[in-house]
Amino acid sequence: MDQVIDGTGDRTDSKLAGKISAITRLSDEEVKSLFPDSVEVKKLVELMEIVRSSSDQNEKINKIVGNTEEFGEILLKLLAKFV
């Protein structure tokens, strides 16, 4: 049963990586290497939803700052990739 669950998680992670790479400049492999954990991928998706929302910039900033602990690691990984 654990193998089935793990396999399902891997397929889901691959699908998420594919979707993320489709809307970013990152390849599937870059997404997988930066965010190997599905929890991190979900946080990245949440962060991307905030950034892509129709909210004004101040609202987006407030949402991100309000979730600093949740997004901190994700933001550091992204910045390290681009800096």
C-alpha positions in Angstrom: 0.0 0.0 0.0 2.8 2.4 0.8 4.3 1.8 -2.6 1.0 2.7 -4.3 0.8 5.9 -2.2 4.4 6.8 -2.9 3.9 6.2 -6.6 0.8 8.3 -6.7 2.6 11.1 -4.9 5.5 11.0 -7.4 3.0 11.2 -10.3 1.3 14.1 -8.7 4.6 15.8 -8.1 5.5 15.3 -11.7 2.2 16.8 -12.9 2.6 19.8 -10.6 6.2 20.3 -11.8 4.9 20.2 -15.4 2.2 22.8 -14.7 4.6 25.0 -12.8 7.2 24.8 -15.6 4.5 25.6 -18.1 3.7 29.0 -16.5 7.3 29.9 -15.4 10.7 30.0 -17.0 11.7 26.9 -15.0 11.9 23.5 -16.7 10.3 20.4 -15.1 13.7 19.2 -13.9 14.5 22.6 -12.3 11.2 22.6 -10.5 11.8 19.0 -9.3 15.3 19.8 -8.1 14.4 23.0 -6.4 11.3 21.6 -4.8 11.6 17.9 -4.3 9.0 17.8 -1.5 5.4 17.9 -2.5 4.7 20.3 0.5 7.1 22.7 -1.0 5.5 22.4 -4.4 2.1 23.2 -2.9 3.6 26.3 -1.2 5.1 27.4 -4.4 1.7 27.0 -6.1 0.1 29.1 -3.3 2.7 31.8 -3.7 2.2 31.8 -7.5 -1.5 32.2 -7.1 -1.0 35.3 -4.9 1.5 36.8 -7.4 -0.8 36.1 -10.4 -4.0 37.2 -8.7 -5.8 40.4 -9.8 -5.2 42.0 -6.4 -3.2 45.2 -6.2 0.4 45.1 -5.4 -0.1 46.1 -1.7 -2.6 43.3 -1.2 -0.2 40.8 -2.7 2.7 42.0 -0.5 0.5 41.8 2.6 -0.5 38.3 1.8 3.1 37.2 1.2 4.3 39.0 4.4 1.4 37.5 6.4 2.7 34.1 5.3 6.4 34.8 5.6 7.2 31.6 7.5 5.3 29.5 5.0 6.8 31.1 1.9 10.3 32.0 3.3 12.0 28.8 2.2 10.3 28.9 -1.2 11.3 32.5 -1.8 14.9 31.9 -0.8 15.2 28.9 -3.2 13.7 31.0 -6.0 16.0 34.0 -5.4 19.0 31.7 -5.1 18.1 30.3 -8.5 17.9 33.7 -10.2 20.7 35.5 -8.4 
